[in-house]
Amino acid sequence: MADTDDLKETHDYHLTVPQQAEPFPLKGCHALDWGMQNRLSKIFSPATGRTVMLAVDHGYFMGPTTGLERIDVTINPLLKFADTLMCTRGVLRALTPATFTKGISLRVSGGPSILKELSDERIAVDIEDALRLNVSAMAVQVFIGGEHETQSVHNMTRLVDQGLRYGLPVLGVTAVGKELTRDAKYMRLATRICAELGATFVKTYYVAKGFETVTASCPVPIVIAGGKKQPEADALTMAYQAIQQGAAGVDMGRNIFQSNAPAAMIQAVGKVVHEGFTPREAYEFYQDLSSGS
């Protein structure tokens, strides 16, 4: 029992200062439980409300990918520059340093390889394992318009129910098949469905025309996929335009780890996302870093 002999009388109640609670700054997430908000704050910088996610989960359906043959060699040195790592539980357990304290977005759907119909995915990770791994979000692929659209949507909604029960956000990842048109109309449809059915935030592709209507009509944060490898200047331009048109961050993989200078590239992307660098400023920054000047 605590010693109460020298217990001082309480007196400092700050009667003239109204009680305050700092509002959670992330779009559409102010009413979430504390645990959900805390996990999201490890993904999205509290200072900017934005994120640079490093996507290295390609192997779950593609196998070894150029730049990801040895994740311990090529990716781990980049972790200090990322806000979030997007990966599978296999990579997390086998290769990711336990000292990494930023956000982990864990790929939890899967099944088919690139040799089969990709939309035929299932939930591939139990939420108990996601919690055991102390991840910040669960990422699930949603194939709007795909052959197995309903199944993939149900994968997401099941995870949303479990995530709300245990305080774990869900990232709905919109997939675009070869047969689907990649335009703002489709992106509005896919992202809105994910948000309406409970995704905490959504990953989608940037489109050059009308992307601001995609972010405006989605009530939760949108991060853009990096997509296929582009020249560094083009990738930085895409990131800048997406941020200017309402995106809350980027989830880049190949445009970072397949760059000629991955460490310089991820830092340049960070300058665009968090500091508002223009594409020209960011590319000059990339060139300076990559040349060692």
SVG drawing of the C-alpha trace seen along z (x, -y; Angstrom):
<svg xmlns="http://www.w3.org/2000/svg" viewBox="-21 -31 51 51">
<polyline fill="none" stroke="black" stroke-width="0.4" points="0.0,0.0 1.2,-3.5 2.6,-5.6 0.0,-8.3 1.7,-10.0 3.2,-12.8 0.4,-13.0 0.0,-16.6 -3.4,-18.1 -4.3,-18.4 -4.8,-21.9 -3.8,-22.5 -7.0,-22.0 -6.5,-24.7 -10.1,-25.9 -9.8,-28.5 -8.5,-26.2 -11.1,-24.2 -10.3,-20.5 -9.0,-19.8 -8.5,-16.7 -6.4,-17.0 -8.5,-16.1 -7.3,-13.2 -6.3,-14.9 -6.8,-12.1 -9.7,-12.4 -12.8,-10.4 -11.1,-8.8 -11.9,-11.1 -14.6,-8.7 -12.4,-5.7 -11.3,-4.1 -8.0,-5.2 -6.2,-2.0 -7.2,-2.4 -6.1,-6.1 -2.8,-5.2 -2.1,-2.6 -2.9,-5.0 -0.6,-7.6 2.2,-5.1 1.3,-5.0 0.4,-8.7 2.8,-11.3 1.0,-13.3 2.8,-16.4 1.5,-16.2 -1.3,-13.6 0.5,-11.9 2.6,-8.8 5.3,-7.3 4.6,-3.6 7.3,-1.3 5.6,1.6 7.5,4.9 4.6,7.4 4.8,8.2 6.2,11.7 2.9,13.0 1.6,13.5 4.6,12.7 7.4,14.6 10.9,13.0 10.7,9.6 13.5,7.5 14.9,5.5 13.3,7.9 15.5,10.9 17.3,10.2 15.1,8.0 17.6,8.0 20.1,6.4 18.0,4.1 15.1,3.0 16.2,3.0 18.6,0.0 15.6,-2.0 13.4,-1.4 14.7,-4.5 13.3,-6.7 9.8,-5.1 6.8,-5.9 5.3,-2.5 6.4,0.9 3.9,2.8 4.8,6.5 3.8,10.1 4.1,11.9 6.8,14.1 9.0,11.2 8.2,9.5 9.2,12.5 12.1,13.6 13.8,10.4 12.5,7.2 14.4,6.0 12.4,6.1 13.8,2.6 11.6,1.1 9.1,-0.9 7.2,-2.7 4.0,-1.4 3.5,2.1 0.7,2.6 0.4,6.4 -0.8,8.1 -3.5,10.5 -5.2,11.6 -3.8,14.0 -4.2,17.3 -3.7,17.2 -0.4,16.6 0.2,14.7 -0.5,18.0 -4.1,18.0 -7.1,15.7 -5.9,13.0 -9.3,12.0 -9.8,15.5 -8.3,14.4 -9.1,15.4 -8.2,14.1 -4.8,15.6 -3.9,14.4 -5.8,14.7 -6.3,11.5 -4.7,13.0 -1.5,13.4 -1.7,9.8 -2.1,8.7 0.7,11.0 2.9,9.3 1.9,5.9 1.0,4.5 -0.6,1.2 -3.1,2.2 -4.3,5.2 -4.2,4.8 -6.7,6.7 -7.1,6.7 -10.6,5.8 -11.4,6.6 -14.3,4.3 -15.5,5.5 -13.3,8.7 -14.5,12.2 -14.6,12.8 -15.7,9.3 -18.2,10.3 -15.8,12.7 -13.0,10.1 -15.5,7.6 -16.6,10.1 -12.9,10.7 -12.6,7.1 -15.8,6.8 -14.9,9.8 -11.6,8.2 -13.3,4.8 -15.6,6.6 -12.6,8.3 -10.5,5.1 -13.2,3.0 -13.4,5.7 -9.7,5.6 -8.7,2.1 -6.9,2.9 -7.4,0.7 -8.0,2.2 -6.5,0.9 -8.7,1.7 -6.5,2.1 -8.3,1.6 -7.0,3.8 -7.3,3.0 -7.3,5.9 -6.3,5.8 -10.0,5.8 -10.9,2.8 -10.6,-0.9 -8.2,-2.8 -10.0,-6.1 -11.5,-8.4 -15.0,-7.0 -13.8,-3.5 -11.6,-4.7 -14.5,-6.7 -16.6,-3.5 -13.9,-1.2 -12.7,-3.5 -16.1,-4.6 -17.3,-1.0 -14.3,-0.2 -14.9,-3.2 -18.7,-2.6 -18.1,1.0 -15.7,0.0 -12.1,-0.3 -10.2,-2.7 -8.1,-3.9 -7.8,-3.0 -5.1,-2.4 -5.7,-3.1 -4.0,-4.2 -3.5,-7.8 -5.2,-8.9 -4.1,-12.1 -7.7,-13.3 -10.1,-13.8 -8.2,-12.3 -9.3,-15.2 -12.9,-13.8 -11.7,-10.4 -10.2,-11.9 -13.1,-14.2 -15.7,-11.5 -13.9,-9.1 -14.7,-9.8 -11.4,-8.1 -7.8,-8.8 -6.5,-7.6 -2.9,-6.6 -1.8,-6.0 0.0,-2.9 3.3,-3.5 2.5,-1.1 5.0,-0.1 8.5,-1.5 8.8,-5.0 11.7,-7.3 12.4,-9.0 11.2,-12.4 7.9,-11.0 7.3,-9.1 8.0,-12.2 5.6,-14.2 2.9,-11.6 3.4,-11.7 3.3,-15.5 0.1,-15.7 -1.6,-13.1 -0.8,-14.9 -1.9,-18.2 -5.2,-16.6 -6.0,-15.3 -4.1,-12.0 -2.8,-11.4 0.3,-9.7 1.9,-7.1 2.6,-3.4 5.6,-3.0 7.5,0.2 9.1,0.6 9.6,-3.1 11.8,-3.1 13.5,0.3 14.1,0.5 15.5,-3.0 19.1,-3.5 19.5,-5.1 16.7,-3.7 17.8,-5.6 17.9,-8.9 14.5,-8.1 12.6,-7.3 14.0,-10.5 12.9,-12.5 9.4,-11.1 9.4,-12.0 10.2,-15.6 7.2,-15.7 4.8,-14.1 5.8,-15.8 7.5,-19.0 5.7,-20.0 8.7,-19.9 7.8,-20.4 8.7,-17.7 11.7,-19.8 12.9,-20.4 12.5,-16.8 14.3,-15.5 17.2,-17.9 17.3,-16.6 17.3,-13.0 20.1,-13.8 22.2,-15.5 21.8,-12.6 22.4,-9.9 25.6,-11.6 26.9,-12.0 27.2,-15.8"/>
</svg>
